[in-house]
Amino acid sequence: MTAIRQPGKINENTTLIDFGMLGVAGIGSLYLIESKETLLVDCGTRSDAPRIVRTLRKLNSFPPDNLVLTHSHFDHCQGIHHIRREAEKERKRINVIASEKAIPLLEDQSWQRVFNPKGHYEEIRNVNPVKEGDIIDLDGLTLKVLDAPGHSKDHIALFDEKNKNLFVGDSIGLKLGDNAYVPPFMPPFWDTDAFYASVKKLSHIDYEGICLAHFGFIYGEEAKNIFDEAVATFERAWKIFESAEELRKLDDTNYIIKTIKKELKIAFPDFQLLKSNLKFLLGMMNLGRRLTGKKPYTVSEILLRNYVIKWLVQGYKIYKNM
């Protein structure tokens, strides 16, 4: 497969950053673009923001001059408060940019509780709006703004014309490994028709590389085929959920996982935990499972069970008005 899934330079101007989403390596990525001005694509979660700041400082790129939010989901925007506070300590201000459609969603983040009813989501203000066709000029490198709704109604993509690199965020899904493509119908704003339209538009751009928010840089033949793969994955997954609805098994997590693994051939990589407390908790959980004769959980199994399937079910139900 033709992909880079390790942190580091992916071209002359762009660095892939793993921000350790949920305390796990290899599932959440940001991109630092450097010209005479710098720009960070997305800013992660609130809990992972300190790691992002440390990484940018190691790269001698904190604070970035600009920060673009591809969309308003919590794992792409809630890190902004910590990043802004750290920049202010250095008497610097970051130019934060998002779609004009994102502004009201950022200013009222209460809808984020669809992901976690007990979660704390801070409102985000002082964001500069952009729209389809706008150009972000980094003085030596330009990024074209493209509307890319479907996954979220405020989603945008960015096209680096110099490197022919397309930053698609979550608009075409999550590709967490060579055989681990997850469809993008997450809550609460999934729109099937908009997804198809976005895929068609983005696929006609003269790109060479694709930067995914979850996870990594795709290039070569894999990049050329990824839009067809995105549509095929979505359609096969959607049929699984429709069948589960007919069988009244949408809330049967074990059934959904078993069917998706069988039908989509999903095989997650062996993800590694980054935090010692999480390693301890997983160890204790699996000790209990071994003592009762049960198979130990892998990090991948926990991600699939507690996050991916849960959010896909919610996205499906909201779209179907269930």
C-alpha positions in Angstrom: 0.0 0.0 0.0 1.1 3.6 -0.7 0.6 5.4 2.6 2.6 7.2 5.3 1.2 6.6 8.7 4.1 7.7 10.9 4.7 11.3 12.1 7.1 13.4 10.1 7.6 15.2 6.8 5.4 14.1 3.9 6.6 16.7 1.4 8.8 19.8 1.4 6.1 21.9 3.1 4.0 19.5 5.1 4.5 17.5 8.3 2.1 14.9 9.6 1.5 15.1 13.4 0.0 12.3 15.4 -1.9 14.0 18.3 -2.7 10.8 20.2 -6.4 10.9 20.0 -8.0 9.0 23.0 -4.5 8.3 24.2 -3.9 6.0 21.2 -1.2 6.3 18.5 -2.2 6.3 14.9 -5.9 7.3 14.9 -5.8 11.2 14.8 -3.6 13.3 12.6 -3.0 17.0 12.1 -0.9 18.6 9.4 1.5 21.5 9.7 2.0 23.4 6.5 5.1 25.7 6.4 5.9 28.5 4.0 6.7 32.1 4.9 3.6 31.7 7.1 2.6 28.5 8.9 -0.8 26.8 9.1 -2.1 23.9 11.2 -4.9 21.8 9.8 -7.3 21.0 12.8 -6.3 21.1 16.5 -7.5 17.9 18.1 -9.4 17.4 21.4 -9.2 19.3 24.6 -7.3 16.6 26.4 -4.8 16.1 23.6 -4.0 19.8 23.0 -1.0 19.9 25.4 0.6 17.1 23.4 0.0 19.1 20.2 1.6 22.2 21.7 4.7 20.2 22.8 5.0 18.7 19.3 4.8 22.1 17.6 7.4 23.5 19.9 9.8 20.6 19.1 9.2 21.5 15.4 10.0 25.2 16.2 6.5 26.0 14.9 4.5 27.2 17.9 2.4 29.0 17.6 1.3 28.6 14.0 0.3 31.8 12.2 -2.9 30.2 11.0 -5.1 27.3 12.1 -7.9 25.9 9.9 -10.7 23.8 11.3 -12.0 21.3 8.6 -15.2 21.0 10.6 -16.7 21.5 14.0 -16.6 17.9 15.5 -15.0 18.0 18.9 -11.9 16.0 17.9 -11.1 18.7 15.3 -11.8 21.9 17.2 -11.9 21.6 21.0 -8.1 21.8 21.4 -8.2 25.4 20.3 -8.7 26.9 23.8 -5.4 25.4 25.2 -3.5 26.3 22.0 -4.8 29.9 22.1 -3.9 30.3 25.8 -0.4 29.0 25.2 0.0 31.4 22.2 -1.2 34.3 24.3 1.5 33.6 26.9 4.0 34.4 24.1 1.9 37.5 23.2 0.9 36.0 19.9 -2.4 35.5 18.3 -3.4 32.7 15.9 -5.6 33.4 12.9 -8.3 30.7 13.3 -10.3 29.9 10.1 -13.3 27.7 9.4 -16.2 27.5 7.0 -18.8 30.2 7.3 -21.3 27.4 7.9 -19.2 26.3 10.9 -19.4 29.6 12.8 -22.8 29.1 14.6 -21.9 25.4 15.3 -18.6 26.5 16.9 -20.3 29.3 18.9 -22.8 26.8 20.4 -21.1 23.5 21.0 -24.0 22.0 23.0 -24.8 19.6 20.1 -21.5 17.8 20.7 -23.2 16.0 23.6 -24.4 13.5 21.0 -20.9 12.0 21.3 -20.7 12.2 25.1 -23.7 13.4 27.1 -21.4 14.2 30.1 -18.7 15.8 28.0 -17.6 19.4 28.5 -17.5 21.3 25.2 -16.5 25.0 25.2 -17.9 27.5 22.7 -15.4 28.8 20.1 -15.5 32.4 19.0 -13.3 34.8 17.0 -13.1 32.5 14.0 -12.6 34.0 10.5 -15.1 32.5 8.0 -14.2 31.2 4.5 -16.3 29.8 1.7 -16.0 27.7 -1.5 -13.2 29.1 -3.7 -11.5 31.3 -1.2 -7.7 31.2 -1.2 -5.6 31.1 2.0 -2.2 32.7 1.2 0.8 31.6 3.2 3.1 33.8 1.2 4.8 31.3 -1.1 2.1 28.6 -0.9 -1.7 28.9 -1.4 -4.5 26.7 -0.2 -7.9 26.6 -2.1 -11.0 26.2 0.1 -13.5 23.6 -1.1 -16.9 22.9 0.5 -17.1 19.1 1.3 -20.3 18.5 3.3 -21.7 15.1 4.1 -19.8 13.9 7.1 -20.7 17.3 8.6 -22.7 20.2 7.0 -19.8 22.6 7.7 -17.0 20.4 6.4 -14.3 22.0 4.1 -11.3 20.5 2.3 -8.1 22.3 1.3 -6.0 22.0 -1.8 -2.3 22.8 -1.8 -1.8 23.6 -5.4 2.0 23.6 -5.2 2.3 20.1 -3.9 -1.0 18.8 -5.4 -2.0 17.7 -1.9 -5.6 17.5 -0.9 -6.6 17.8 2.8 -9.9 16.0 3.1 -10.4 15.8 6.9 -13.2 13.2 7.6 -15.2 14.0 4.4 -14.5 10.6 2.8 -14.2 8.5 5.9 -11.5 7.1 8.3 -8.7 4.9 6.9 -6.9 3.6 10.0 -4.9 1.0 8.1 -4.5 -0.7 4.8 -7.6 -2.9 5.6 -9.4 -0.7 8.0 -11.6 1.8 6.1 -14.5 3.2 8.3 -17.4 5.0 6.6 -18.1 8.6 7.4 -21.8 8.7 8.5 -21.2 10.1 12.0 -23.7 12.2 14.0 -25.4 14.6 14.1 -25.3 16.1 10.6 -24.7 13.2 8.2 -26.1 13.9 4.7 -25.9 11.1 2.1 -26.6 13.2 -1.0 -24.0 15.8 0.1 -21.4 13.1 0.6 -21.9 11.8 -3.0 -21.6 15.4 -4.3 -18.5 16.1 -2.3 -16.8 12.9 -3.4 -17.6 13.7 -7.1 -16.2 17.2 -6.8 -13.0 16.3 -4.9 -12.2 13.3 -7.1 -12.0 15.6 -10.2 -9.2 17.7 -8.7 -5.8 17.2 -10.1 -4.3 15.9 -6.9 -1.4 13.5 -6.2 -1.7 13.0 -2.4 -4.5 12.8 0.1 -4.2 13.9 3.8 -6.7 12.1 6.0 -7.6 13.3 9.5 -7.9 9.6 10.6 -5.1 8.7 9.6 -2.2 9.5 7.4 -1.0 10.5 4.0 -2.1 8.4 1.0 -0.4 8.7 -2.4 0.2 6.8 -5.7 -2.5 4.5 -7.0 -4.1 4.2 -3.6 -4.8 7.9 -3.7 -6.2 7.7 -7.2 -8.6 5.0 -6.1 -9.5 6.2 -2.7 -12.7 8.0 -3.7 -14.1 4.9 -5.4 -13.1 3.0 -2.2 -14.8 5.6 0.0 -18.1 5.2 -1.9 -18.0 1.4 -2.0 -17.2 1.3 1.7 -20.1 3.6 2.6 -22.6 1.7 0.4 -21.6 -1.7 1.8 -21.7 -0.4 5.4 -25.0 1.4 4.9 -26.6 -1.9 3.7 -25.3 -3.6 6.8 -27.0 -1.0 9.0 -30.3 -1.2 7.0 -30.3 -5.0 7.4 -29.6 -4.6 11.1 -32.5 -2.2 11.4 -34.9 -4.7 9.7 -33.7 -7.4 12.1 -34.0 -5.0 15.0 -30.4 -5.4 15.8 -29.1 -1.9 15.5 -28.5 -1.8 19.3 -26.8 -5.2 19.3 -23.1 -4.1 19.2 -21.8 -7.7 19.0 -23.9 -8.3 15.9 -22.9 -5.1 14.2 -19.2 -5.7 14.9 -19.3 -9.3 13.7 -21.2 -8.4 10.5 -18.9 -5.4 9.7 -15.8 -7.5 10.2 -17.2 -10.2 8.0 -18.7 -8.0 5.2 -16.2 -5.1 5.1 -13.1 -7.2 6.0 -12.0 -4.6 8.5 -8.7 -5.5 10.2 -7.4 -2.7 12.4 -3.7 -2.4 13.1 -2.3 -3.2 16.5 -2.8 0.2 17.9 -0.6 1.3 20.9 -1.6 3.2 23.9 0.4 6.3 24.7 -0.6 6.9 28.3 0.6 4.7 31.2 -2.8 5.0 33.0 -4.6 3.6 30.0 -2.1 0.8 29.7 -2.7 -0.1 33.4 -6.5 0.0 33.0 -6.4 -2.2 29.9 -4.1 -4.6 31.8 -6.4 -4.8 34.7 -9.4 -5.3 32.5 -7.8 -8.1 30.6 -6.6 -9.8 33.8 -10.2 -10.1 34.8 -11.2 -11.4 31.4 -8.4 -14.1 31.5 -9.4 -15.2 35.0 -13.0 -15.8 33.7 -11.8 -17.6 30.6 -12.6 -14.7 28.2 -10.4 -13.5 25.3 -8.5 -10.3 26.2 -9.5 -7.1 24.6 -7.1 -5.4 22.1 -7.0 -1.6 21.8 -8.6 -2.0 18.3 -11.5 -4.0 19.8 -12.1 -1.3 22.4 -12.0 1.5 19.8 -14.4 -0.4 17.5 -16.8 -1.3 20.3 -16.9 1.9 22.4 -16.5 4.6 19.8 -16.7 3.6 16.1 -19.8 1.4 16.1 -21.5 3.6 18.7 -21.1 6.7 16.6 -22.0 5.0 13.3 -25.2 3.8 14.9 -26.0 7.3 16.1 -25.3 8.8 12.7 -27.5 6.2 11.0 -30.3 6.7 13.4 -30.3 10.5 13.2 -30.3 10.4 9.4 -33.2 7.9 9.5 -35.0 10.0 12.2 -35.2 7.0 14.5 
